Amino acid sequence: MSKKIFGVVAGLMAWVSVVVVVGEIMRRSWPAYANVAAAMTFTLPMMVARLSIGALATLAAGFVTAVIVPQSTLVKLMPGVLLLVAFIPQHIMLWNTFPVWYHLTFLLSLVPLTYIGGTMWSSSHVVAVSTSS
């Protein structure tokens, strides 16, 4: 497997890992959330928490991808693009379950947050290299 493909796969795995782990923590620590999760009848704070988890996971995906493939901006954006392609059908199916702002916030943030996560690695790496010199 090429380094670029490995970077994208690792970024996607980071996204899934963050969503699963933080989502489980939220379900265990927030009983009201756990009670409505199956029905997806979330309150505003619950929707904001879900979007926050998605944002954190997306930043992590960009970061992990950039650690593996730091030179390619296109490769660093691919996890966000693939997540967008994967989630558009899901959000269409759930369109009436959530407010429009929720869908748009999630979907429209995937590619930019992946980019920001990737630049976080680039920035931290440059700072670490320049301070060690």
N, CA, C and O atoms as a GROMACS GRO file, in nm:
protein
  532
    1MET      N    1   0.086  -0.118   0.000
    1MET     CA    2   0.000   0.000   0.000
    1MET      C    3   0.090   0.124   0.000
    1MET      O    4   0.186   0.131   0.076
    2SER      N    5   0.058   0.218  -0.084
    2SER     CA    6   0.141   0.337  -0.090
    2SER      C    7   0.124   0.422   0.036
    2SER      O    8   0.025   0.410   0.108
    3LYS      N    9   0.221   0.505   0.060
    3LYS     CA   10   0.219   0.592   0.178
    3LYS      C   11   0.098   0.686   0.176
    3LYS      O   12   0.041   0.715   0.280
    4LYS      N   13   0.060   0.733   0.058
    4LYS     CA   14  -0.054   0.824   0.047
    4LYS      C   15  -0.184   0.753   0.086
    4LYS      O   16  -0.265   0.807   0.162
    5ILE      N   17  -0.203   0.634   0.034
    5ILE     CA   18  -0.325   0.558   0.068
    5ILE      C   19  -0.324   0.525   0.216
    5ILE      O   20  -0.427   0.536   0.283
    6PHE      N   21  -0.210   0.484   0.268
    6PHE     CA   22  -0.198   0.454   0.410
    6PHE      C   23  -0.234   0.577   0.494
    6PHE      O   24  -0.302   0.565   0.595
    7GLY      N   25  -0.188   0.694   0.453
    7GLY     CA   26  -0.218   0.817   0.526
    7GLY      C   27  -0.367   0.846   0.530
    7GLY      O   28  -0.421   0.884   0.634
    8VAL      N   29  -0.433   0.829   0.416
    8VAL     CA   30  -0.578   0.854   0.410
    8VAL      C   31  -0.652   0.752   0.496
    8VAL      O   32  -0.742   0.788   0.572
    9VAL      N   33  -0.615   0.625   0.484
    9VAL     CA   34  -0.680   0.519   0.564
    9VAL      C   35  -0.657   0.544   0.712
    9VAL      O   36  -0.749   0.530   0.793
   10ALA      N   37  -0.537   0.581   0.749
   10ALA     CA   38  -0.508   0.610   0.890
   10ALA      C   39  -0.589   0.729   0.940
   10ALA      O   40  -0.638   0.729   1.053
   11GLY      N   41  -0.604   0.830   0.856
   11GLY     CA   42  -0.686   0.946   0.893
   11GLY      C   43  -0.831   0.906   0.915
   11GLY      O   44  -0.894   0.951   1.011
   12LEU      N   45  -0.884   0.823   0.827
   12LEU     CA   46  -1.022   0.776   0.843
   12LEU      C   47  -1.036   0.689   0.968
   12LEU      O   48  -1.138   0.696   1.037
   13MET      N   49  -0.935   0.608   0.995
   13MET     CA   50  -0.939   0.525   1.116
   13MET      C   51  -0.935   0.613   1.242
   13MET      O   52  -0.999   0.582   1.342
   14ALA      N   53  -0.859   0.722   1.235
   14ALA     CA   54  -0.854   0.815   1.348
   14ALA      C   55  -0.992   0.877   1.369
   14ALA      O   56  -1.037   0.892   1.483
   15TRP      N   57  -1.058   0.914   1.259
   15TRP     CA   58  -1.193   0.972   1.268
   15TRP      C   59  -1.288   0.876   1.337
   15TRP      O   60  -1.358   0.913   1.431
   16VAL      N   61  -1.291   0.753   1.290
   16VAL     CA   62  -1.380   0.652   1.349
   16VAL      C   63  -1.345   0.629   1.496
   16VAL      O   64  -1.435   0.619   1.580
   17SER      N   65  -1.218   0.621   1.527
   17SER     CA   66  -1.176   0.597   1.665
   17SER      C   67  -1.223   0.707   1.759
   17SER      O   68  -1.276   0.678   1.867
   18VAL      N   69  -1.204   0.830   1.720
   18VAL     CA   70  -1.248   0.943   1.804
   18VAL      C   71  -1.399   0.940   1.821
   18VAL      O   72  -1.449   0.956   1.933
   19VAL      N   73  -1.473   0.920   1.712
   19VAL     CA   74  -1.619   0.918   1.720
   19VAL      C   75  -1.667   0.806   1.812
   19VAL      O   76  -1.755   0.828   1.895
   20VAL      N   77  -1.610   0.688   1.799
   20VAL     CA   78  -1.653   0.573   1.880
   20VAL      C   79  -1.619   0.595   2.027
   20VAL      O   80  -1.704   0.576   2.114
   21VAL      N   81  -1.496   0.633   2.055
   21VAL     CA   82  -1.452   0.646   2.194
   21VAL      C   83  -1.525   0.762   2.264
   21VAL      O   84  -1.580   0.745   2.372
   22VAL      N   85  -1.525   0.879   2.202
   22VAL     CA   86  -1.588   0.995   2.266
   22VAL      C   87  -1.740   0.977   2.270
   22VAL      O   88  -1.804   1.019   2.367
   23GLY      N   89  -1.798   0.918   2.168
   23GLY     CA   90  -1.941   0.890   2.169
   23GLY      C   91  -1.979   0.796   2.282
   23GLY      O   92  -2.082   0.815   2.347
   24GLU      N   93  -1.898   0.695   2.306
   24GLU     CA   94  -1.925   0.601   2.416
   24GLU      C   95  -1.911   0.671   2.551
   24GLU      O   96  -1.991   0.647   2.642
   25ILE      N   97  -1.811   0.755   2.564
   25ILE     CA   98  -1.795   0.832   2.687
   25ILE      C   99  -1.919   0.919   2.710
   25ILE      O  100  -1.969   0.928   2.822
   26MET      N  101  -1.967   0.982   2.604
   26MET     CA  102  -2.084   1.068   2.617
   26MET      C  103  -2.208   0.986   2.658
   26MET      O  104  -2.284   1.028   2.744
   27ARG      N  105  -2.226   0.870   2.597
   27ARG     CA  106  -2.342   0.788   2.632
   27ARG      C  107  -2.336   0.740   2.778
   27ARG      O  108  -2.438   0.735   2.847
   28ARG      N  109  -2.217   0.706   2.823
   28ARG     CA  110  -2.203   0.655   2.961
   28ARG      C  111  -2.213   0.766   3.066
   28ARG      O  112  -2.257   0.742   3.178
   29SER      N  113  -2.172   0.886   3.029
   29SER     CA  114  -2.169   0.995   3.128
   29SER      C  115  -2.290   1.088   3.119
   29SER      O  116  -2.308   1.174   3.206
   30TRP      N  117  -2.373   1.072   3.018
   30TRP     CA  118  -2.488   1.159   2.999
   30TRP      C  119  -2.612   1.071   2.978
   30TRP      O  120  -2.648   1.041   2.865
   31PRO      N  121  -2.676   1.029   3.088
   31PRO     CA  122  -2.790   0.937   3.077
   31PRO      C  123  -2.903   0.988   2.987
   31PRO      O  124  -2.964   0.910   2.914
   32ALA      N  125  -2.930   1.118   2.991
   32ALA     CA  126  -3.037   1.172   2.906
   32ALA      C  127  -3.004   1.151   2.759
   32ALA      O  128  -3.094   1.122   2.679
   33TYR      N  129  -2.878   1.165   2.723
   33TYR     CA  130  -2.835   1.142   2.585
   33TYR      C  131  -2.852   0.994   2.549
   33TYR      O  132  -2.906   0.962   2.443
   34ALA      N  133  -2.807   0.908   2.636
   34ALA     CA  134  -2.818   0.764   2.610
   34ALA      C  135  -2.964   0.722   2.593
   34ALA      O  136  -2.994   0.634   2.513
   35ASN      N  137  -3.054   0.786   2.667
   35ASN     CA  138  -3.196   0.752   2.660
   35ASN      C  139  -3.261   0.788   2.527
   35ASN      O  140  -3.358   0.725   2.486
   36VAL      N  141  -3.209   0.890   2.459
   36VAL     CA  142  -3.272   0.934   2.333
   36VAL      C  143  -3.188   0.898   2.210
   36VAL      O  144  -3.229   0.927   2.098
   37ALA      N  145  -3.073   0.838   2.230
   37ALA     CA  146  -2.982   0.812   2.118
   37ALA      C  147  -3.045   0.724   2.010
   37ALA      O  148  -3.032   0.754   1.891
   38ALA      N  149  -3.112   0.618   2.049
   38ALA     CA  150  -3.172   0.528   1.948
   38ALA      C  151  -3.280   0.598   1.867
   38ALA      O  152  -3.292   0.576   1.746
   39ALA      N  153  -3.359   0.682   1.933
   39ALA     CA  154  -3.467   0.753   1.864
   39ALA      C  155  -3.417   0.878   1.792
   39ALA      O  156  -3.488   0.935   1.709
   40MET      N  157  -3.295   0.920   1.823
   40MET     CA  158  -3.234   1.041   1.764
   40MET      C  159  -3.319   1.165   1.789
   40MET      O  160  -3.334   1.250   1.701
   41THR      N  161  -3.375   1.175   1.908
   41THR     CA  162  -3.453   1.292   1.947
   41THR      C  163  -3.369   1.378   2.039
   41THR      O  164  -3.400   1.394   2.158
   42PHE      N  165  -3.263   1.434   1.984
   42PHE     CA  166  -3.164   1.506   2.061
   42PHE      C  167  -3.210   1.649   2.090
   42PHE      O  168  -3.277   1.713   2.010
   43THR      N  169  -3.170   1.697   2.208
   43THR     CA  170  -3.191   1.837   2.244
   43THR      C  171  -3.082   1.920   2.176
   43THR      O  172  -2.988   1.866   2.119
   44LEU      N  173  -3.095   2.052   2.182
   44LEU     CA  174  -2.994   2.140   2.124
   44LEU      C  175  -2.855   2.113   2.184
   44LEU      O  176  -2.759   2.099   2.107
   45PRO      N  177  -2.840   2.104   2.317
   45PRO     CA  178  -2.706   2.074   2.370
   45PRO      C  179  -2.651   1.940   2.321
   45PRO      O  180  -2.531   1.925   2.301
   46MET      N  181  -2.738   1.844   2.303
   46MET     CA  182  -2.693   1.714   2.252
   46MET      C  183  -2.646   1.723   2.108
   46MET      O  184  -2.546   1.661   2.071
   47MET      N  185  -2.717   1.800   2.027
   47MET     CA  186  -2.675   1.817   1.887
   47MET      C  187  -2.542   1.891   1.880
   47MET      O  188  -2.456   1.857   1.799
   48VAL      N  189  -2.525   1.992   1.965
   48VAL     CA  190  -2.398   2.065   1.968
   48VAL      C  191  -2.285   1.971   2.012
   48VAL      O  192  -2.175   1.977   1.958
   49ALA      N  193  -2.312   1.885   2.110
   49ALA     CA  194  -2.211   1.789   2.154
   49ALA      C  195  -2.174   1.693   2.041
   49ALA      O  196  -2.057   1.664   2.020
   50ARG      N  197  -2.275   1.645   1.968
   50ARG     CA  198  -2.248   1.554   1.856
   50ARG      C  199  -2.165   1.624   1.748
   50ARG      O  200  -2.071   1.565   1.694
   51LEU      N  201  -2.199   1.749   1.718
   51LEU     CA  202  -2.121   1.824   1.619
   51LEU      C  203  -1.978   1.848   1.668
   51LEU      O  204  -1.884   1.847   1.589
   52SER      N  205  -1.963   1.869   1.798
   52SER     CA  206  -1.829   1.891   1.854
   52SER      C  207  -1.744   1.765   1.843
   52SER      O  208  -1.625   1.772   1.812
   53ILE      N  209  -1.806   1.651   1.868
   53ILE     CA  210  -1.733   1.524   1.851
   53ILE      C  211  -1.692   1.507   1.705
   53ILE      O  212  -1.579   1.468   1.676
   54GLY      N  213  -1.783   1.537   1.614
   54GLY     CA  214  -1.751   1.528   1.472
   54GLY      C  215  -1.637   1.621   1.434
   54GLY      O  216  -1.550   1.584   1.355
   55ALA      N  217  -1.638   1.742   1.489
   55ALA     CA  218  -1.531   1.838   1.459
   55ALA      C  219  -1.397   1.789   1.512
   55ALA      O  220  -1.296   1.796   1.442
   56LEU      N  221  -1.397   1.739   1.635
   56LEU     CA  222  -1.274   1.686   1.693
   56LEU      C  223  -1.221   1.568   1.611
   56LEU      O  224  -1.101   1.559   1.585
   57ALA      N  225  -1.310   1.480   1.572
   57ALA     CA  226  -1.271   1.363   1.492
   57ALA      C  227  -1.216   1.405   1.357
   57ALA      O  228  -1.120   1.346   1.307
   58THR      N  229  -1.276   1.506   1.297
   58THR     CA  230  -1.233   1.552   1.165
   58THR      C  231  -1.097   1.620   1.173
   58THR      O  232  -1.012   1.601   1.086
   59LEU      N  233  -1.076   1.699   1.278
   59LEU     CA  234  -0.943   1.757   1.300
   59LEU      C  235  -0.839   1.647   1.317
   59LEU      O  236  -0.729   1.655   1.262
   60ALA      N  237  -0.874   1.544   1.394
   60ALA     CA  238  -0.782   1.431   1.415
   60ALA      C  239  -0.750   1.360   1.284
   60ALA      O  240  -0.636   1.320   1.261
   61ALA      N  241  -0.851   1.344   1.199
   61ALA     CA  242  -0.829   1.278   1.070
   61ALA      C  243  -0.727   1.356   0.987
   61ALA      O  244  -0.636   1.297   0.929
   62GLY      N  245  -0.743   1.486   0.981
   62GLY     CA  246  -0.649   1.569   0.906
   62GLY      C  247  -0.509   1.564   0.966
   62GLY      O  248  -0.410   1.558   0.894
   63PHE      N  249  -0.503   1.568   1.098
   63PHE     CA  250  -0.375   1.566   1.168
   63PHE      C  251  -0.300   1.436   1.141
   63PHE      O  252  -0.182   1.437   1.105
   64VAL      N  253  -0.369   1.324   1.159
   64VAL     CA  254  -0.306   1.192   1.140
   64VAL      C  255  -0.260   1.176   0.995
   64VAL      O  256  -0.150   1.127   0.969
   65THR      N  257  -0.343   1.217   0.901
   65THR     CA  258  -0.305   1.206   0.760
   65THR      C  259  -0.180   1.289   0.732
   65THR      O  260  -0.090   1.245   0.660
   66ALA      N  261  -0.175   1.411   0.788
   66ALA     CA  262  -0.060   1.498   0.765
   66ALA      C  263   0.067   1.445   0.830
   66ALA      O  264   0.177   1.469   0.778
   67VAL      N  265   0.055   1.375   0.940
   67VAL     CA  266   0.173   1.315   1.003
   67VAL      C  267   0.236   1.214   0.908
   67VAL      O  268   0.358   1.204   0.899
   68ILE      N  269   0.152   1.139   0.839
   68ILE     CA  270   0.202   1.033   0.750
   68ILE      C  271   0.241   1.088   0.613
   68ILE      O  272   0.341   1.044   0.556
   69VAL      N  273   0.164   1.182   0.561
   69VAL     CA  274   0.190   1.239   0.428
   69VAL      C  275   0.192   1.392   0.440
   69VAL      O  276   0.096   1.457   0.400
   70PRO      N  277   0.301   1.450   0.493
   70PRO     CA  278   0.303   1.593   0.518
   70PRO      C  279   0.313   1.682   0.393
   70PRO      O  280   0.279   1.800   0.398
   71GLN      N  281   0.360   1.627   0.282
   71GLN     CA  282   0.388   1.710   0.166
   71GLN      C  283   0.265   1.739   0.079
   71GLN      O  284   0.264   1.839   0.007
   72SER      N  285   0.165   1.655   0.083
   72SER     CA  286   0.057   1.664  -0.015
   72SER      C  287  -0.072   1.720   0.045
   72SER      O  288  -0.137   1.654   0.126
   73THR      N  289  -0.106   1.842   0.006
   73THR     CA  290  -0.231   1.902   0.051
   73THR      C  291  -0.351   1.822   0.002
   73THR      O  292  -0.447   1.805   0.076
   74LEU      N  293  -0.346   1.774  -0.120
   74LEU     CA  294  -0.457   1.695  -0.174
   74LEU      C  295  -0.481   1.570  -0.092
   74LEU      O  296  -0.595   1.538  -0.059
   75VAL      N  297  -0.375   1.499  -0.058
   75VAL     CA  298  -0.389   1.378   0.022
   75VAL      C  299  -0.443   1.413   0.161
   75VAL      O  300  -0.526   1.340   0.215
   76LYS      N  301  -0.397   1.524   0.219
   76LYS     CA  302  -0.445   1.565   0.350
   76LYS      C  303  -0.593   1.600   0.349
   76LYS      O  304  -0.659   1.591   0.453
   77LEU      N  305  -0.647   1.640   0.235
   77LEU     CA  306  -0.790   1.673   0.223
   77LEU      C  307  -0.877   1.551   0.196
   77LEU      O  308  -0.998   1.555   0.218
   78MET      N  309  -0.818   1.443   0.149
   78MET     CA  310  -0.896   1.326   0.107
   78MET      C  311  -0.984   1.266   0.216
   78MET      O  312  -1.097   1.229   0.186
   79PRO      N  313  -0.939   1.254   0.341
   79PRO     CA  314  -1.031   1.200   0.441
   79PRO      C  315  -1.159   1.284   0.452
   79PRO      O  316  -1.268   1.228   0.464
   80GLY      N  317  -1.146   1.415   0.449
   80GLY     CA  318  -1.264   1.502   0.456
   80GLY      C  319  -1.354   1.485   0.335
   80GLY      O  320  -1.476   1.483   0.348
   81VAL      N  321  -1.295   1.473   0.218
   81VAL     CA  322  -1.373   1.453   0.096
   81VAL      C  323  -1.446   1.319   0.101
   81VAL      O  324  -1.564   1.311   0.068
   82LEU      N  325  -1.375   1.215   0.141
   82LEU     CA  326  -1.437   1.082   0.149
   82LEU      C  327  -1.548   1.078   0.255
   82LEU      O  328  -1.652   1.015   0.233
   83LEU      N  329  -1.526   1.144   0.368
   83LEU     CA  330  -1.630   1.152   0.470
   83LEU      C  331  -1.752   1.227   0.417
   83LEU      O  332  -1.866   1.186   0.442
   84LEU      N  333  -1.729   1.334   0.344
   84LEU     CA  334  -1.840   1.410   0.285
   84LEU      C  335  -1.920   1.323   0.190
   84LEU      O  336  -2.043   1.320   0.197
   85VAL      N  337  -1.852   1.253   0.102
   85VAL     CA  338  -1.920   1.164   0.006
   85VAL      C  339  -1.998   1.055   0.080
   85VAL      O  340  -2.109   1.020   0.040
   86ALA      N  341  -1.940   1.002   0.187
   86ALA     CA  342  -2.006   0.895   0.262
   86ALA      C  343  -2.127   0.946   0.340
   86ALA      O  344  -2.226   0.874   0.354
   87PHE      N  345  -2.118   1.068   0.392
   87PHE     CA  346  -2.225   1.116   0.480
   87PHE      C  347  -2.338   1.189   0.409
   87PHE      O  348  -2.445   1.204   0.466
   88ILE      N  349  -2.318   1.235   0.287
   88ILE     CA  350  -2.428   1.302   0.217
   88ILE      C  351  -2.551   1.210   0.209
   88ILE      O  352  -2.660   1.255   0.243
   89PRO      N  353  -2.538   1.085   0.165
   89PRO     CA  354  -2.658   0.999   0.160
   89PRO      C  355  -2.720   0.977   0.298
   89PRO      O  356  -2.843   0.971   0.311
   90GLN      N  357  -2.636   0.964   0.401
   90GLN     CA  358  -2.688   0.944   0.537
   90GLN      C  359  -2.771   1.065   0.582
   90GLN      O  360  -2.878   1.050   0.640
   91HIS      N  361  -2.719   1.183   0.554
   91HIS     CA  362  -2.790   1.302   0.596
   91HIS      C  363  -2.915   1.327   0.512
   91HIS      O  364  -3.012   1.384   0.562
   92ILE      N  365  -2.914   1.284   0.389
   92ILE     CA  366  -3.037   1.293   0.309
   92ILE      C  367  -3.145   1.204   0.370
   92ILE      O  368  -3.261   1.244   0.380
   93MET      N  369  -3.105   1.083   0.412
   93MET     CA  370  -3.202   0.991   0.473
   93MET      C  371  -3.254   1.045   0.608
   93MET      O  372  -3.368   1.020   0.646
   94LEU      N  373  -3.169   1.120   0.677
   94LEU     CA  374  -3.206   1.174   0.808
   94LEU      C  375  -3.251   1.320   0.802
   94LEU      O  376  -3.262   1.386   0.905
   95TRP      N  377  -3.277   1.369   0.683
   95TRP     CA  378  -3.303   1.512   0.664
   95TRP      C  379  -3.411   1.566   0.757
   95TRP      O  380  -3.395   1.674   0.813
   96ASN      N  381  -3.520   1.492   0.776
   96ASN     CA  382  -3.629   1.540   0.860
   96ASN      C  383  -3.606   1.515   1.009
   96ASN      O  384  -3.685   1.559   1.092
   97THR      N  385  -3.500   1.445   1.043
   97THR     CA  386  -3.471   1.414   1.183
   97THR      C  387  -3.402   1.529   1.253
   97THR      O  388  -3.422   1.549   1.373
   98PHE      N  389  -3.322   1.606   1.180
   98PHE     CA  390  -3.244   1.715   1.238
   98PHE      C  391  -3.275   1.845   1.165
   98PHE      O  392  -3.322   1.844   1.051
   99PRO      N  393  -3.248   1.958   1.232
   99PRO     CA  394  -3.265   2.087   1.164
   99PRO      C  395  -3.164   2.102   1.050
   99PRO      O  396  -3.057   2.040   1.051
  100VAL      N  397  -3.197   2.185   0.954
  100VAL     CA  398  -3.109   2.208   0.838
  100VAL      C  399  -2.971   2.256   0.884
  100VAL      O  400  -2.869   2.212   0.830
  101TRP      N  401  -2.966   2.344   0.983
  101TRP     CA  402  -2.837   2.396   1.029
  101TRP      C  403  -2.744   2.284   1.077
  101TRP      O  404  -2.623   2.292   1.061
  102TYR      N  405  -2.803   2.181   1.136
  102TYR     CA  406  -2.723   2.069   1.186
  102TYR      C  407  -2.656   1.996   1.070
  102TYR      O  408  -2.535   1.972   1.072
  103HIS      N  409  -2.735   1.962   0.969
  103HIS     CA  410  -2.681   1.893   0.851
  103HIS      C  411  -2.572   1.977   0.784
  103HIS      O  412  -2.464   1.928   0.753
  104LEU      N  413  -2.603   2.104   0.763
  104LEU     CA  414  -2.508   2.190   0.692
  104LEU      C  415  -2.381   2.211   0.773
  104LEU      O  416  -2.271   2.212   0.717
  105THR      N  417  -2.394   2.228   0.904
  105THR     CA  418  -2.275   2.245   0.988
  105THR      C  419  -2.184   2.124   0.978
  105THR      O  420  -2.064   2.137   0.959
  106PHE      N  421  -2.243   2.006   0.990
  106PHE     CA  422  -2.163   1.884   0.984
  106PHE      C  423  -2.100   1.867   0.846
  106PHE      O  424  -1.978   1.852   0.833
  107LEU      N  425  -2.183   1.868   0.743
  107LEU     CA  426  -2.133   1.838   0.608
  107LEU      C  427  -2.034   1.942   0.558
  107LEU      O  428  -1.931   1.907   0.500
  108LEU      N  429  -2.065   2.069   0.579
  108LEU     CA  430  -1.979   2.174   0.525
  108LEU      C  431  -1.850   2.193   0.604
  108LEU      O  432  -1.760   2.264   0.560
  109SER      N  433  -1.842   2.130   0.721
  109SER     CA  434  -1.719   2.144   0.801
  109SER      C  435  -1.618   2.033   0.774
  109SER      O  436  -1.502   2.046   0.812
  110LEU      N  437  -1.659   1.926   0.709
  110LEU     CA  438  -1.571   1.809   0.695
  110LEU      C  439  -1.440   1.842   0.621
  110LEU      O  440  -1.332   1.810   0.672
  111VAL      N  441  -1.448   1.902   0.506
  111VAL     CA  442  -1.325   1.929   0.430
  111VAL      C  443  -1.242   2.041   0.496
  111VAL      O  444  -1.121   2.023   0.512
  112PRO      N  445  -1.303   2.154   0.536
  112PRO     CA  446  -1.220   2.258   0.600
  112PRO      C  447  -1.154   2.212   0.731
  112PRO      O  448  -1.039   2.246   0.756
  113LEU      N  449  -1.226   2.136   0.813
  113LEU     CA  450  -1.166   2.090   0.938
  113LEU      C  451  -1.056   1.988   0.914
  113LEU      O  452  -0.960   1.981   0.990
  114THR      N  453  -1.070   1.908   0.810
  114THR     CA  454  -0.963   1.816   0.774
  114THR      C  455  -0.838   1.895   0.736
  114THR      O  456  -0.726   1.861   0.776
  115TYR      N  457  -0.857   2.001   0.659
  115TYR     CA  458  -0.745   2.088   0.620
  115TYR      C  459  -0.681   2.152   0.742
  115TYR      O  460  -0.558   2.154   0.755
  116ILE      N  461  -0.764   2.204   0.832
  116ILE     CA  462  -0.710   2.268   0.953
  116ILE      C  463  -0.634   2.166   1.037
  116ILE      O  464  -0.526   2.197   1.088
  117GLY      N  465  -0.688   2.046   1.052
  117GLY     CA  466  -0.616   1.942   1.126
  117GLY      C  467  -0.482   1.911   1.063
  117GLY      O  468  -0.383   1.890   1.133
  118GLY      N  469  -0.479   1.908   0.930
  118GLY     CA  470  -0.352   1.883   0.860
  118GLY      C  471  -0.253   1.996   0.878
  118GLY      O  472  -0.133   1.972   0.889
  119THR      N  473  -0.302   2.119   0.881
  119THR     CA  474  -0.210   2.232   0.901
  119THR      C  475  -0.164   2.241   1.046
  119THR      O  476  -0.058   2.298   1.073
  120MET      N  477  -0.243   2.186   1.138
  120MET     CA  478  -0.198   2.182   1.278
  120MET      C  479  -0.071   2.100   1.289
  120MET      O  480   0.021   2.138   1.362
  121TRP      N  481  -0.066   1.989   1.216
  121TRP     CA  482   0.056   1.907   1.217
  121TRP      C  483   0.170   1.984   1.153
  121TRP      O  484   0.280   1.988   1.207
  122SER      N  485   0.144   2.045   1.040
  122SER     CA  486   0.249   2.118   0.970
  122SER      C  487   0.304   2.228   1.059
  122SER      O  488   0.426   2.245   1.069
  123SER      N  489   0.215   2.304   1.124
  123SER     CA  490   0.259   2.414   1.211
  123SER      C  491   0.335   2.363   1.331
  123SER      O  492   0.441   2.416   1.364
  124SER      N  493   0.284   2.259   1.397
  124SER     CA  494   0.352   2.208   1.516
  124SER      C  495   0.485   2.144   1.479
  124SER      O  496   0.582   2.153   1.554
  125HIS      N  497   0.489   2.080   1.362
  125HIS     CA  498   0.612   2.017   1.318
  125HIS      C  499   0.719   2.122   1.287
  125HIS      O  500   0.836   2.103   1.320
  126VAL      N  501   0.680   2.232   1.224
  126VAL     CA  502   0.775   2.338   1.191
  126VAL      C  503   0.826   2.401   1.320
  126VAL      O  504   0.946   2.427   1.333
  127VAL      N  505   0.737   2.426   1.417
  127VAL     CA  506   0.779   2.484   1.545
  127VAL      C  507   0.874   2.389   1.616
  127VAL      O  508   0.977   2.433   1.668
  128ALA      N  509   0.843   2.260   1.620
  128ALA     CA  510   0.928   2.162   1.688
  128ALA      C  511   1.065   2.153   1.622
  128ALA      O  512   1.166   2.144   1.691
  129VAL      N  513   1.069   2.156   1.489
  129VAL     CA  514   1.196   2.149   1.418
  129VAL      C  515   1.277   2.275   1.441
  129VAL      O  516   1.398   2.267   1.464
  130SER      N  517   1.213   2.394   1.436
  130SER     CA  518   1.288   2.518   1.450
  130SER      C  519   1.337   2.537   1.593
  130SER      O  520   1.443   2.597   1.613
  131THR      N  521   1.263   2.488   1.694
  131THR     CA  522   1.310   2.503   1.832
  131THR      C  523   1.418   2.403   1.868
  131THR      O  524   1.494   2.425   1.962
  132SER      N  525   1.426   2.293   1.794
  132SER     CA  526   1.530   2.194   1.824
  132SER      C  527   1.661   2.228   1.756
  132SER      O  528   1.764   2.166   1.784
  133SER      N  529   1.660   2.326   1.668
  133SER     CA  530   1.783   2.362   1.596
  133SER      C  531   1.871   2.452   1.679
  133SER      O  532   1.979   2.491   1.634
   0.00000   0.00000   0.00000
